[in-house]
């Protein structure tokens, strides 16, 4: 049902798009028709796939390390009071700095290659993961913790056996958000300086007025994001089947 | 096995929250190997007293003075099992694992413990539900698992905070029967606002009232627990207690 609805939504967007091109008689170098884009997508599949591979790698690595960083951050925040007092404001300030603005810096610091893209994605991802997980850890039911305490459980046991499982549904929402924005992180990194990847392909195509190729790349990114999001969503639903506290 | 159950001794116990005295210089002994029921209206501080004994009150909010100890002079908090108003079952663990929670928190779960928990749940009519998560169970079944979990802690003292108040009348009676059978030879302190529950289960019943709260002289229901709801003496006492609670 989910898939049918998704297909219907995509189909209507394409129809609307096609109509806009027809009604306003737009030339293909301004806005190509979806049919033309699909055709380019098919014709240039080899080129696009070559550029998709590094983007997928950056996205997945960014998602992995960004999530680990976010999980670690939340655990530090819940375990140490000084960390809450001093680190939380720093984290919020770090989020006030636009990632787009520091992406060029990251290229200077971490090079033209994949590392700077992975780090851009990590910076965008860790914060939603940290806040979602930390919130879940904080919201563990007092009844559960009290029960654990009367059973003589140590702080570590309480964290590991009660707080963390109880916060997993919260962490799952954070990871879903992370999956949705991870490709954006990789693309932003590629835009500001790279020699490969879908972001690089888009900039190039745009510069050469190959708008159909540009859209084909855009379509590919959207597809990757959707597949990634629904895969993560599916896995999380399988693993974490209890409601949030 | 559990060591011989000690009594709980409160000596000059005072408890204060936000300049409100819930208890002042309260001294009493909760007798060993007995089922003691504290009966009182909501808000009188019954649950707070239990939590204070269990050592889970937030020290930043409450001011406590006086002593709470047991007759065997071992730390109170190491000898208690605590059962709250809610069943507090963990939704990510199945019935069996919830029953084994204290063993899980203590380290490894031995084969014998696991077998003991299985047998216990079987006996309580939950044999088919061992692998079910609590969300799949009814309120009465959940509270039965909570009771099994409390029993599996194998502690000489059991503190119960209105454990059956959220259940319907029939289920409540059934669970009281199970509790009376399961928790023999332990020192039990149960707080409740249900006079019938106190009278069915208690060897001794105290009515708690006032601010700061005081205990009434002990009421000793005749017969052995769980007492029948058709018992005339119990029903008469219930009527008297209801009247008494109304006027506190």
Interface residues (C-beta under 8 A of the other chain):
Chain A: X141 X143 X144 X146 X147 X148 X149 X150 X151 X152 X153 X157 X158 X161 X162 X165 X166 X168 X241 X242 X243
Chain B: X51 X54 X55 X56 X77 X78 X80 X81 X82 X84 X86 X88 X90 X91 X92 X101 X102 X104 X105 X106 X133 X135 X153
